[in-house]
Amino acid sequence: MGLEIQGCGTALVTPFSRDGMIDVEALRRLVQFQLREGIDFLVPCGTTGETPTLEKEEYLGVIRVVMEEAGGKVPIVAGVGSNNTRHVCELAKEVSALGVDALLSVAPYYNKPTQEGLYQHFKAIAEATELPVIVYNVPGRTSSNIEPATTARLSKLSNITGIKEASGNIVQQMEVIRAVGSDFAILSGDDAFTFPLMALGGKGVISVASNEVPGSMSRLVRLLREGEYDEARKLNEQLLPLMQVNFIETSPIPVKAALAMMGMIEEIYRLPLVPMKPENRAKLEKVLLAQGLVQAKRA
């Protein structure tokens, strides 16, 4: 596969308007913000995009808008996840036809497949498209863990080119790095694990925090790729409170609240997600003030 996905990519939120529809203009503004700040690639319709609540035409529409607004300036890695293998294969074909650059596919949730089941699921997706496929391991949401040996098997399939690793287990991540070839992209699925994972050989991050601070997250990844660990450490320490507060409640609730405080989107969710608790909103606002992302309210 010619395209290598690495660096800092943003798991884009999906902005909604007050009537509950996709806010296309806000989405366009978000994409332009990302491009101005130097993001490496964009990931529409992942978990952060509230994809389980999107109707199919909305889902395809979000991808089209992101592609159109990006205008080929950065790769588009579209989320295509499902716990129905046949369904996700059909979706992969449809999204591939839109002209995206790669696909990100989460492990099947709720079914709790065996390691062989996980392998066969992703193998079927890889066979349904000619695009690069990045598998997404997030046991906290799926109740199944893609083990290092399974990742190694998957890495031998020609168009499975990377993994978004969000197991939260640094030892497992080291085992994955040891088990796969150097041309297989291991991307952090947790902002707070970006520094250690890249220091060990990872190639970047698919980030939530880069919705709010794409420039800073991109710079952090560049510093790490260049081996500038002292500068990267300082920046990482600065960004850590934001990385943490983004998960004070279920993501993407905090990051959407933050973007609304920053004046970039309306704070609208689709059930089953609901607005933040007041005490957590206060903690979020305190971090945003410290990061210089919002201004203090006048008395």
Phi, psi and omega in degrees: 000133186285324187271128176252120179271115179206172182096212181251118176244146181260125171281092190295138168288161172252110180283139176246152175268174185295339176275004176087000181272169175296130177271090187297319182294320177295321178297318177298319179296319178299316180297316180297321176301315179299315181295317180299326185273359172087030178295152183273324177202165183237143182236089174280153172065038167265196179300320181297336179274012180053037185303324179301340181261001181271135169291158187302316181293326175295314180303309179295324180295320178299314180298317179299315181297315180298317178298315182296316183288325179290330174058031178079005182288328178222156177295148175249121179249104187271138176285131177222078184247146175193157173264011175247104187302316180298319179296314184292330176294318177295319179296319179301319178296317183293316181290323177302322181293341178288339179100020176291169185267333182198169180237145173243124185232120182284151176299146180302129182263156176072317181299328184055060180292160172288174177299322177294321178297319177298316179300312183293325177300308182288328176298319179296321178295315180300324180283344182272352183215157173263356182283158171298140179241129174253122178277153186235115181255110180219076186305330181297338178253335188255342184068015173221145183247127174280107185285156182307320180296324178289318176301319179299317177299315181296326182295343179277349175282134194301324184251012166268105195250358180186175177222137168269109189260110180232038179287338185074012184242102186293329178294316176300319180296323175295321178295323177296314180301319180291330188275341185248166179284165184291343180271002178267123187276116175259115183248136177291137173260002177233125180305318185290345178264001184301311183300303182297321183294318179289327176297333180271351179127001175294161187248008177153202184212144164257110201252145168271316183299334180289350167300319183271319186228064182299325180294315182291318179293321177296320179294319178302314181294320178297316179300318180293320179295330181269001179075018179273072191288328179295313178295320180297321181297317179299315181293322179297318179296323178294320185274343187305316179301324178290317177304319183286315185292337177295347180238023178292334168227175183305126175290138013260028181302306183295320183292326176290322176298319179296313180298326176292318177298329179279358177080020185262332180216167167279145180274079181238131177241165170249136175305141017272008176279144181225165179300161182294154170294145182306319183293326177284326176298321178295320178295318179298314182297323178298317178294317180297321176297314181296328180277354181075022183268341173224163179256150179296141178286138178285142181288000000 
